[in-house]
Amino acid sequence: MSGHTGTPAQGKGAPAAGRRDAVAAVRAQYQAVLDDMRTALEAGDTAAYARHFSLPLVTSNMDGSVRTETAEELSEVVADYLDIYARRGIARVEQRCEAARIDPSGCLEGYHLTRFFGEGANGTEVAHSRFVMTREDDAWKVIRLETGLERSMWPMRPDRFEPIPGRDLTDDQFTAYSIVQAMLNITTLHVLNGDAEGFAQGALFPIFVQSRQGRYTIDDIEALRKDMALYREEFQIHGVDDVYRPLKSAEFVGPDKITGTYRTYILSRGGLVVEPYESALTLQRCEDGRWRTTSIMHGLGHLNWR
């Protein structure tokens, strides 16, 4: 997640109801873009779908990235995507915004969950993706896309692909990395927004937490609200405006369980509030196909920021 401050909901002392309304309003803007794109996608309208992007467009996954510079290149990327949908028998997609905010430059950033339906999918295939959008001609246009779709679903064009140096993931590792990094990024937005209800959507209670202060459990949404309120208070005291959590490793430890390790950077105006520290989490796949957090381990707890 790139450095930026939060939505208008980040104001110090903002009432909880007002904060929730502000978060919901930003999420609604993001969802409106998704709905328009879905309509164009299901209609097979390449031109209408392409109009939702602005150049240059950077598309990335866990392997690397592609920079699209021209309208011709963009048309090729969109056509490739629509062709894959057709060949896999996907007739309908559902996309739901799960977290969003406005950064200080005015960009709209968020994460959304996609489900696929049709002959080639029954809604159990899910993936998280991130859009960063800029405002152009009174409309939001995507300038960065981080996709959690599997390689076969969204192949990167090899002629413009820039791989991440030293990274050579198997298909299973690629899937595990994509799932865990998306979860980290989405929960980070929820914490910065103070959105316990949003966080709970990706949680499997009870959540087991291990920190420097010891081990405890978050048993339900009420306990989660209290825990997040403590973080929010500390964020305000220390002027925290971003949390960066790059993934170090991720692997399946069973068909429905993934463990991941990552490094946490807590920032204020681009500077470190505390020294970076190592963290880990475990995700469990639930009956609805979604991955949810079951445990978190990190080297820092509440009230340790000195």
C-alpha positions in Angstrom: 0.0 0.0 0.0 1.5 3.3 -1.0 1.9 6.2 1.4 -1.1 8.4 1.9 -3.3 9.8 4.6 -6.9 8.8 5.2 -10.4 9.7 4.2 -12.2 12.7 5.7 -13.2 10.1 8.4 -9.7 10.5 9.8 -10.4 13.8 11.5 -9.4 13.8 15.2 -12.4 13.5 17.5 -14.9 12.8 14.7 -18.0 11.2 16.1 -18.3 7.5 15.3 -21.6 8.0 13.4 -20.1 10.8 11.3 -17.0 8.7 10.6 -19.1 5.7 9.4 -21.1 8.0 7.1 -17.9 9.5 5.6 -16.5 6.0 5.1 -19.7 4.8 3.5 -19.9 7.8 1.2 -16.4 7.2 -0.2 -17.1 3.5 -0.6 -20.3 4.3 -2.5 -18.2 6.4 -5.0 -15.9 3.4 -5.6 -18.8 1.0 -5.9 -20.4 3.2 -8.6 -17.3 2.9 -10.7 -17.4 -0.9 -10.3 -21.0 -1.1 -11.3 -20.4 0.9 -14.5 -17.4 -1.3 -15.4 -19.4 -4.4 -14.8 -22.2 -3.3 -17.1 -19.6 -2.7 -19.9 -17.9 -6.0 -19.2 -21.0 -8.1 -19.3 -22.1 -6.3 -22.5 -18.7 -7.0 -24.1 -18.3 -3.3 -24.8 -14.5 -2.8 -25.1 -14.7 0.9 -25.7 -17.0 1.6 -22.7 -14.8 -0.5 -20.4 -11.6 1.2 -21.6 -13.1 4.6 -20.8 -12.8 3.9 -17.1 -9.0 3.9 -17.3 -6.5 6.8 -17.6 -3.1 6.6 -19.1 -0.5 5.7 -18.2 -2.0 2.8 -16.4 0.1 0.5 -14.2 -1.2 -3.1 -13.7 0.5 -5.3 -11.2 0.3 -8.7 -9.5 2.6 -10.7 -7.2 5.0 -11.4 -10.2 5.5 -7.8 -11.4 3.9 -5.1 -13.4 2.9 -3.8 -16.8 2.8 -0.1 -17.8 0.3 0.8 -20.5 1.1 4.0 -22.2 -1.1 4.3 -25.3 -4.7 3.9 -26.2 -3.8 1.1 -28.6 -2.1 -0.8 -25.8 -5.1 -0.2 -23.5 -7.4 -1.6 -26.1 -5.3 -4.7 -26.3 -5.3 -5.2 -22.6 -9.1 -4.8 -22.3 -9.7 -7.1 -25.3 -7.5 -9.8 -23.8 -9.5 -9.6 -20.5 -12.9 -9.8 -22.3 -11.6 -12.7 -24.4 -10.6 -14.7 -21.3 -14.0 -14.1 -19.8 -15.7 -15.5 -23.0 -13.4 -18.5 -23.2 -13.9 -19.4 -19.6 -17.7 -19.2 -19.9 -18.1 -16.3 -17.5 -21.4 -14.7 -18.1 -21.7 -12.5 -15.0 -19.5 -10.9 -12.4 -20.2 -9.5 -9.0 -17.9 -6.8 -7.6 -18.3 -5.3 -4.1 -16.2 -2.6 -2.6 -14.8 -3.6 0.8 -12.7 -0.6 1.7 -12.0 2.8 0.2 -10.7 6.2 1.1 -9.5 9.5 -0.5 -5.8 10.2 -0.3 -4.4 13.8 0.1 -3.7 14.2 -3.6 -7.5 13.6 -4.2 -7.1 10.0 -5.5 -9.7 7.4 -4.7 -8.1 4.2 -3.4 -10.0 1.0 -2.6 -10.3 -2.8 -2.6 -13.0 -4.9 -4.1 -14.1 -8.5 -4.1 -15.0 -10.2 -7.4 -17.1 -13.3 -7.8 -17.6 -15.0 -11.2 -20.7 -16.8 -12.5 -21.4 -18.8 -15.7 -20.5 -22.1 -17.2 -17.0 -21.8 -16.0 -17.7 -20.5 -12.5 -20.4 -20.7 -9.9 -19.6 -17.8 -7.6 -17.1 -19.6 -5.4 -14.1 -18.2 -7.3 -13.2 -15.0 -5.5 -10.4 -12.5 -5.8 -9.5 -9.1 -4.3 -8.2 -6.3 -6.4 -7.1 -2.7 -5.7 -7.9 0.4 -7.8 -6.3 3.8 -7.5 -8.4 6.4 -9.4 -7.9 10.0 -10.3 -10.6 12.5 -11.1 -10.8 13.4 -14.8 -13.7 15.1 -16.7 -15.9 14.8 -13.7 -15.4 11.0 -13.5 -13.1 8.6 -11.6 -10.5 6.9 -13.9 -8.3 4.0 -12.8 -4.6 4.8 -13.0 -3.3 1.8 -11.0 -4.7 -1.7 -10.8 -3.3 -4.4 -8.4 -5.1 -7.6 -9.3 -5.5 -10.7 -7.1 -6.7 -12.8 -10.0 -4.8 -15.9 -10.8 -2.3 -15.9 -13.6 -4.5 -17.7 -16.1 -7.3 -15.2 -15.4 -5.3 -12.0 -16.0 -2.1 -12.9 -17.8 0.5 -10.1 -18.1 1.5 -9.2 -21.6 5.2 -10.5 -21.8 6.3 -7.7 -24.2 5.8 -5.0 -21.5 6.1 -7.1 -18.3 8.6 -6.0 -15.7 9.1 -8.8 -13.1 9.9 -8.2 -9.5 13.7 -9.0 -9.2 14.5 -12.2 -7.5 10.9 -13.4 -7.3 10.0 -16.7 -8.8 6.8 -18.0 -7.3 5.1 -21.3 -8.0 1.4 -21.1 -8.8 0.5 -22.1 -5.2 2.9 -19.4 -3.8 1.5 -16.8 -6.2 -2.0 -17.6 -5.0 -1.0 -17.5 -1.3 0.9 -14.2 -1.7 -2.0 -12.6 -3.5 -4.5 -13.6 -0.9 -2.5 -12.6 2.1 -1.3 -9.3 0.7 -4.8 -8.3 -0.2 -6.0 -9.2 3.3 -3.2 -7.1 4.8 -4.0 -4.1 2.6 -7.8 -4.2 3.2 -7.5 -4.6 7.0 -5.0 -1.7 7.0 -7.6 0.6 5.4 -10.2 -0.6 7.8 -7.9 0.2 10.8 -7.0 3.7 9.4 -10.7 4.4 8.7 -11.7 3.1 12.2 -14.1 0.7 10.5 -14.6 -2.2 12.8 -17.6 -3.6 10.9 -15.5 -3.7 7.7 -12.6 -5.4 9.5 -15.1 -8.0 10.9 -16.0 -9.0 7.4 -12.5 -10.5 7.0 -12.3 -12.0 10.5 -13.2 -15.4 11.9 -13.9 -15.0 15.6 -12.3 -15.6 18.0 -9.1 -14.0 16.6 -6.0 -15.0 18.6 -3.5 -12.2 19.1 0.0 -12.5 20.3 2.0 -9.3 21.0 4.8 -8.1 23.3 2.2 -7.7 26.0 1.1 -11.3 25.9 -1.7 -13.4 24.3 -5.3 -12.4 24.1 -8.4 -13.1 22.0 -10.8 -10.9 20.2 -14.0 -12.8 20.7 -16.6 -10.8 18.8 -17.4 -7.5 17.1 -17.7 -5.6 20.4 -14.2 -6.7 21.4 -13.0 -5.7 18.0 -14.5 -2.3 18.3 -12.7 -1.7 21.6 -9.4 -3.0 20.2 -9.6 -0.7 17.1 -10.7 2.2 19.3 -7.4 1.9 21.2 -5.4 1.9 17.9 -7.3 4.8 16.6 -6.6 6.8 19.8 -2.9 6.0 19.5 -2.9 6.8 15.8 -4.3 10.3 16.6 -1.9 10.9 19.5 1.1 10.0 17.3 -0.2 11.5 14.1 -0.2 8.2 12.3 -1.5 8.6 8.7 -0.3 5.4 7.1 0.6 1.8 7.8 2.7 -0.1 5.3 2.8 -3.9 5.5 4.7 -5.6 2.7 4.5 -9.3 2.6 7.7 -11.4 3.2 6.4 -14.9 2.8 3.1 -16.8 2.4 2.3 -20.5 2.1 -0.5 -23.0 2.2 -0.3 -25.2 5.3 -3.4 -27.1 4.2 -6.0 -26.7 1.5 -8.0 -24.1 3.5 -5.3 -22.4 5.6 -2.5 -20.0 4.8 0.2 -18.5 7.0 2.1 -15.3 6.1 4.8 -13.1 7.5 5.2 -9.4 6.9 7.0 -6.3 8.1 5.0 -3.5 9.6 5.9 0.2 9.1 3.8 2.8 11.1 4.2 6.2 9.5 3.4 9.9 10.2 4.1 12.3 7.3 6.4 9.8 5.7 8.5 9.2 8.9 8.6 6.2 11.2 6.6 6.4 14.4 8.3 3.3 15.8 11.0 1.0 14.3 9.6 -1.5 11.8 8.7 -4.9 13.3 8.0 -8.4 12.2 4.4 -9.7 12.1 2.6 -12.9 11.1 -1.0 -14.0 10.5 -3.1 -17.0 9.7 -6.0 -17.1 7.3 -8.8 -19.7 7.1 -11.0 -20.3 4.0 -14.6 -20.4 5.1 -17.6 -22.2 3.5 -18.5 -19.1 1.4 -15.1 -19.3 -0.2 -13.7 -16.2 1.6 -10.5 -16.1 3.5 -10.7 -14.7 7.0 -8.1 -13.9 9.7 -7.9 -16.3 12.6 -4.7 -15.3 14.3 -2.2 -12.4 14.4 1.3 -12.3 15.9 3.3 -9.1 16.1 6.1 -7.6 18.2 4.3 -4.5 19.3 1.2 -3.9 21.3 -0.9 -1.0 22.5 0.8 1.9 24.4 4.3 0.8 23.4 5.0 3.6 20.9 7.9 5.5 22.5 
